[in-house]
Amino acid sequence: MKKAVKVIKKIVDVFCWILVAVIALTMIIAVGARMKGDSPSLFGYSVYRVSSASMEPQLMVGDVILGKAVTDPGTIEVGDIVTYEGKDDLAGMLITHEVIIPPTEEEGRLMLQTKGIANDDPDAPIEADTVVSVMVCEVSFLIPFYNFFFSPWGLLAIVGLIVVVFIDELILFVKTLMGYSEEQESINDIIDRLQAEKLAEEAESEKKTDNGNASDN
């Protein structure tokens, strides 16, 4: 039984460390992207939050979409919803609109044209290599997480969760730093020790009783 408990504890520890690693990796990617003004990206996929009404009613303000990085602009087709880098007045911004004219070579450059569904006029033609991703799907279930994670309290809550999950390990780590090198006694070890002490006391009591009876005889 004791061995099984230790095995289960090790499995739980491994799972928790994997969870922390995933959270830490996500935090690093997200924070790094935010510092550069980009969106979180992993393995060629990026998450974007719609911030304008130009694509309504298909995409509403606050919707979160998943985009796949474009490796060959020539594969972009009419009807694709693409995210591209804005220029001039929109420099530094990412724009998500629908393609209305596919990539076409003009004066040695591959150009395409987009339009916001809710807009009356199409966008000015853009170079195809400014397209960073093509929308794969909406990910509505990420909206609460996205909004929370990028709120002022999001990072604090995640750090707090990590502290709660690994409070024992953190205490042990602090003790080690302070010079306490003794091993932490587990609950099972404490129970075994108390049971052993109780048995020893009972044996000692019985021994004294037997010696007393022998003296009387």
C-alpha beads as a LAMMPS data file, in Angstrom:
LAMMPS data file: protein, C-alpha beads

217 atoms
216 bonds

1 atom types
1 bond types

-500.0 500.0 xlo xhi
-500.0 500.0 ylo yhi
-500.0 500.0 zlo zhi

Masses

1 110.0

Atoms # bond

1 1 1 0.000 0.000 0.000
2 1 1 2.798 2.387 0.948
3 1 1 4.607 1.653 -2.318
4 1 1 1.452 2.320 -4.336
5 1 1 0.960 5.675 -2.593
6 1 1 4.520 6.694 -3.434
7 1 1 4.034 5.721 -7.089
8 1 1 0.815 7.747 -7.286
9 1 1 2.538 10.717 -5.656
10 1 1 5.367 10.586 -8.190
11 1 1 2.859 10.451 -11.077
12 1 1 1.020 13.470 -9.659
13 1 1 4.314 15.336 -9.241
14 1 1 5.315 14.640 -12.850
15 1 1 1.898 15.786 -14.107
16 1 1 2.117 18.976 -12.058
17 1 1 5.591 19.789 -13.365
18 1 1 4.409 19.231 -16.946
19 1 1 1.456 21.539 -16.270
20 1 1 3.755 24.211 -14.876
21 1 1 6.085 23.855 -17.870
22 1 1 3.185 24.319 -20.287
23 1 1 1.891 27.340 -18.360
24 1 1 5.374 28.836 -18.183
25 1 1 5.941 28.315 -21.927
26 1 1 2.568 29.880 -22.717
27 1 1 3.347 32.841 -20.475
28 1 1 6.761 33.392 -22.068
29 1 1 5.330 33.238 -25.592
30 1 1 2.367 35.482 -24.751
31 1 1 4.360 38.080 -22.834
32 1 1 7.088 38.128 -25.496
33 1 1 4.508 38.612 -28.226
34 1 1 2.768 41.383 -26.311
35 1 1 6.063 43.224 -25.752
36 1 1 6.696 43.167 -29.514
37 1 1 3.105 44.110 -30.319
38 1 1 2.408 40.720 -31.908
39 1 1 -0.086 37.971 -31.115
40 1 1 0.787 34.722 -29.287
41 1 1 2.151 32.135 -31.734
42 1 1 3.110 28.482 -31.397
43 1 1 4.114 25.940 -34.073
44 1 1 3.007 28.263 -36.870
45 1 1 -0.412 28.995 -35.370
46 1 1 -1.374 32.349 -33.874
47 1 1 -4.291 33.563 -31.798
48 1 1 -5.867 36.933 -32.593
49 1 1 -8.581 38.953 -30.898
50 1 1 -10.944 40.925 -33.142
51 1 1 -10.858 44.577 -32.090
52 1 1 -13.013 46.288 -34.734
53 1 1 -16.438 45.815 -36.302
54 1 1 -15.178 45.701 -39.903
55 1 1 -15.849 41.943 -40.219
56 1 1 -19.297 41.857 -38.632
57 1 1 -21.512 39.880 -38.609
58 1 1 -19.080 37.022 -39.320
59 1 1 -16.557 38.157 -36.718
60 1 1 -17.739 40.262 -33.816
61 1 1 -15.645 42.556 -31.652
62 1 1 -14.010 40.427 -28.955
63 1 1 -14.048 37.192 -30.952
64 1 1 -10.861 35.120 -30.874
65 1 1 -9.624 33.417 -34.044
66 1 1 -6.898 30.923 -34.861
67 1 1 -4.669 31.700 -37.825
68 1 1 -2.109 29.541 -39.638
69 1 1 1.132 31.117 -40.833
70 1 1 1.388 31.653 -44.589
71 1 1 4.430 29.965 -46.147
72 1 1 3.317 30.339 -49.784
73 1 1 1.275 33.495 -50.508
74 1 1 0.346 32.033 -53.894
75 1 1 -1.992 29.574 -52.159
76 1 1 -4.239 32.342 -50.801
77 1 1 -7.695 32.213 -52.374
78 1 1 -10.754 34.443 -52.702
79 1 1 -12.894 34.124 -49.581
80 1 1 -9.947 33.431 -47.280
81 1 1 -9.897 35.600 -44.181
82 1 1 -6.339 36.787 -43.763
83 1 1 -4.446 38.785 -41.187
84 1 1 -1.882 41.151 -42.624
85 1 1 0.438 43.933 -41.526
86 1 1 -0.968 47.412 -41.952
87 1 1 0.992 50.220 -43.596
88 1 1 0.963 54.019 -43.646
89 1 1 -1.741 55.163 -41.183
90 1 1 -2.204 51.559 -40.037
91 1 1 1.488 50.795 -39.615
92 1 1 2.182 48.559 -36.628
93 1 1 -1.341 47.133 -36.648
94 1 1 -2.631 43.737 -37.739
95 1 1 -5.738 43.767 -39.935
96 1 1 -8.058 40.813 -40.492
97 1 1 -10.166 41.061 -43.663
98 1 1 -11.560 38.832 -46.415
99 1 1 -9.695 38.333 -49.699
100 1 1 -11.696 39.584 -52.723
101 1 1 -8.933 39.454 -55.364
102 1 1 -6.410 36.588 -55.169
103 1 1 -2.629 37.064 -55.411
104 1 1 -1.778 38.464 -58.859
105 1 1 1.629 39.489 -60.144
106 1 1 1.865 43.191 -60.860
107 1 1 5.144 44.775 -61.922
108 1 1 7.094 41.908 -60.420
109 1 1 5.205 41.987 -57.120
110 1 1 2.536 39.583 -55.915
111 1 1 -0.476 41.705 -54.946
112 1 1 -3.920 40.908 -53.527
113 1 1 -6.918 42.883 -52.302
114 1 1 -9.070 42.517 -49.205
115 1 1 -12.250 44.017 -47.806
116 1 1 -13.967 44.161 -44.468
117 1 1 -17.394 42.535 -44.726
118 1 1 -19.040 45.493 -42.988
119 1 1 -17.099 48.090 -45.020
120 1 1 -18.531 49.724 -48.129
121 1 1 -15.207 50.087 -49.918
122 1 1 -12.425 47.523 -50.442
123 1 1 -8.963 48.011 -48.976
124 1 1 -6.087 49.263 -51.065
125 1 1 -4.163 46.405 -52.746
126 1 1 -1.420 44.941 -50.555
127 1 1 1.676 42.874 -51.195
128 1 1 1.001 39.189 -50.564
129 1 1 4.087 38.842 -48.385
130 1 1 2.540 41.179 -45.796
131 1 1 -0.040 38.482 -45.015
132 1 1 1.016 36.766 -41.804
133 1 1 -1.736 34.162 -41.471
134 1 1 -4.952 32.709 -42.870
135 1 1 -7.832 32.142 -40.454
136 1 1 -8.449 28.491 -39.643
137 1 1 -11.433 28.858 -37.337
138 1 1 -12.977 30.794 -34.505
139 1 1 -12.078 29.612 -31.015
140 1 1 -14.915 30.932 -28.904
141 1 1 -13.961 28.824 -25.883
142 1 1 -10.713 30.814 -25.617
143 1 1 -12.451 34.184 -25.267
144 1 1 -12.785 34.094 -21.432
145 1 1 -9.234 32.744 -21.065
146 1 1 -7.813 35.295 -23.509
147 1 1 -9.568 38.192 -21.797
148 1 1 -8.528 37.002 -18.336
149 1 1 -4.951 36.110 -19.212
150 1 1 -4.258 39.534 -20.667
151 1 1 -5.968 41.366 -17.825
152 1 1 -3.883 42.902 -15.001
153 1 1 -4.976 40.087 -12.663
154 1 1 -4.315 37.229 -15.066
155 1 1 -0.585 36.853 -14.489
156 1 1 -0.992 37.267 -10.724
157 1 1 -3.643 34.519 -10.616
158 1 1 -1.474 32.077 -12.589
159 1 1 1.519 32.725 -10.334
160 1 1 -0.732 32.173 -7.315
161 1 1 -1.967 28.875 -8.766
162 1 1 1.599 27.658 -9.239
163 1 1 2.445 28.606 -5.643
164 1 1 -0.604 26.729 -4.289
165 1 1 0.139 23.593 -6.324
166 1 1 3.784 23.457 -5.322
167 1 1 3.700 24.936 -1.815
168 1 1 5.362 21.841 -0.289
169 1 1 8.163 21.885 -2.842
170 1 1 8.636 25.622 -2.346
171 1 1 8.885 25.210 1.426
172 1 1 11.437 22.432 0.999
173 1 1 13.379 24.571 -1.485
174 1 1 13.468 27.505 0.942
175 1 1 14.618 25.215 3.767
176 1 1 17.402 23.890 1.546
177 1 1 18.535 27.430 0.725
178 1 1 18.566 28.247 4.452
179 1 1 20.758 25.242 5.228
180 1 1 18.160 22.741 6.409
181 1 1 19.320 19.614 4.613
182 1 1 17.254 17.045 6.446
183 1 1 14.753 15.156 4.363
184 1 1 11.116 16.099 4.699
185 1 1 9.161 13.427 6.561
186 1 1 6.102 12.300 4.667
187 1 1 2.709 11.607 6.271
188 1 1 3.175 7.868 5.759
189 1 1 6.584 7.996 7.441
190 1 1 5.082 9.841 10.413
191 1 1 2.292 7.250 10.747
192 1 1 4.790 4.367 10.549
193 1 1 7.029 6.008 13.166
194 1 1 4.148 6.606 15.584
195 1 1 2.930 3.032 15.159
196 1 1 6.446 1.709 15.787
197 1 1 6.784 3.853 18.912
198 1 1 3.407 2.640 20.177
199 1 1 4.369 -1.022 19.621
200 1 1 7.678 -0.417 21.385
201 1 1 5.901 1.123 24.367
202 1 1 3.446 -1.785 24.535
203 1 1 6.298 -4.297 24.361
204 1 1 8.185 -2.439 27.106
205 1 1 5.039 -2.345 29.260
206 1 1 4.453 -6.079 28.799
207 1 1 8.107 -6.778 29.634
208 1 1 7.836 -4.812 32.893
209 1 1 4.607 -6.669 33.762
210 1 1 6.264 -10.054 33.145
211 1 1 9.274 -9.053 35.277
212 1 1 6.962 -7.950 38.095
213 1 1 5.073 -11.222 38.039
214 1 1 8.358 -13.177 38.094
215 1 1 9.545 -11.238 41.163
216 1 1 6.329 -11.959 43.056
217 1 1 6.763 -15.636 42.423

Bonds

1 1 1 2
2 1 2 3
3 1 3 4
4 1 4 5
5 1 5 6
6 1 6 7
7 1 7 8
8 1 8 9
9 1 9 10
10 1 10 11
11 1 11 12
12 1 12 13
13 1 13 14
14 1 14 15
15 1 15 16
16 1 16 17
17 1 17 18
18 1 18 19
19 1 19 20
20 1 20 21
21 1 21 22
22 1 22 23
23 1 23 24
24 1 24 25
25 1 25 26
26 1 26 27
27 1 27 28
28 1 28 29
29 1 29 30
30 1 30 31
31 1 31 32
32 1 32 33
33 1 33 34
34 1 34 35
35 1 35 36
36 1 36 37
37 1 37 38
38 1 38 39
39 1 39 40
40 1 40 41
41 1 41 42
42 1 42 43
43 1 43 44
44 1 44 45
45 1 45 46
46 1 46 47
47 1 47 48
48 1 48 49
49 1 49 50
50 1 50 51
51 1 51 52
52 1 52 53
53 1 53 54
54 1 54 55
55 1 55 56
56 1 56 57
57 1 57 58
58 1 58 59
59 1 59 60
60 1 60 61
61 1 61 62
62 1 62 63
63 1 63 64
64 1 64 65
65 1 65 66
66 1 66 67
67 1 67 68
68 1 68 69
69 1 69 70
70 1 70 71
71 1 71 72
72 1 72 73
73 1 73 74
74 1 74 75
75 1 75 76
76 1 76 77
77 1 77 78
78 1 78 79
79 1 79 80
80 1 80 81
81 1 81 82
82 1 82 83
83 1 83 84
84 1 84 85
85 1 85 86
86 1 86 87
87 1 87 88
88 1 88 89
89 1 89 90
90 1 90 91
91 1 91 92
92 1 92 93
93 1 93 94
94 1 94 95
95 1 95 96
96 1 96 97
97 1 97 98
98 1 98 99
99 1 99 100
100 1 100 101
101 1 101 102
102 1 102 103
103 1 103 104
104 1 104 105
105 1 105 106
106 1 106 107
107 1 107 108
108 1 108 109
109 1 109 110
110 1 110 111
111 1 111 112
112 1 112 113
113 1 113 114
114 1 114 115
115 1 115 116
116 1 116 117
117 1 117 118
118 1 118 119
119 1 119 120
120 1 120 121
121 1 121 122
122 1 122 123
123 1 123 124
124 1 124 125
125 1 125 126
126 1 126 127
127 1 127 128
128 1 128 129
129 1 129 130
130 1 130 131
131 1 131 132
132 1 132 133
133 1 133 134
134 1 134 135
135 1 135 136
136 1 136 137
137 1 137 138
138 1 138 139
139 1 139 140
140 1 140 141
141 1 141 142
142 1 142 143
143 1 143 144
144 1 144 145
145 1 145 146
146 1 146 147
147 1 147 148
148 1 148 149
149 1 149 150
150 1 150 151
151 1 151 152
152 1 152 153
153 1 153 154
154 1 154 155
155 1 155 156
156 1 156 157
157 1 157 158
158 1 158 159
159 1 159 160
160 1 160 161
161 1 161 162
162 1 162 163
163 1 163 164
164 1 164 165
165 1 165 166
166 1 166 167
167 1 167 168
168 1 168 169
169 1 169 170
170 1 170 171
171 1 171 172
172 1 172 173
173 1 173 174
174 1 174 175
175 1 175 176
176 1 176 177
177 1 177 178
178 1 178 179
179 1 179 180
180 1 180 181
181 1 181 182
182 1 182 183
183 1 183 184
184 1 184 185
185 1 185 186
186 1 186 187
187 1 187 188
188 1 188 189
189 1 189 190
190 1 190 191
191 1 191 192
192 1 192 193
193 1 193 194
194 1 194 195
195 1 195 196
196 1 196 197
197 1 197 198
198 1 198 199
199 1 199 200
200 1 200 201
201 1 201 202
202 1 202 203
203 1 203 204
204 1 204 205
205 1 205 206
206 1 206 207
207 1 207 208
208 1 208 209
209 1 209 210
210 1 210 211
211 1 211 212
212 1 212 213
213 1 213 214
214 1 214 215
215 1 215 216
216 1 216 217
